[in-house]
């Protein structure tokens, strides 16, 4: 199983940006049985659910959600095309942000980190208050 995942990752990594998810979808549909494909969707649902939960507590919520959606893209042509269109844009955004980050002063970096930590703290507090007020 691990060897199959590693091989799929290598294929995915070497596919051209802007076509990766569509190529992945084709490979999944050609090589996987119906049971494996249903399993991918179930794992995708679980990952998106866990990721959504992690948005309200400290953790890598967006990353987990992304992996869950990527599993869905193996079954959905529409979602695969959407992710293929979004990938070049996201790569460009990350590249520009990295260039900006490396060109800023230490004071600016400290300010950005402090602001992000403050916003994360506020998000956790609001999540707790919502949980305490409406869920519990």
Beta strands, then each sheet from edge to edge (+ up, - down):
end
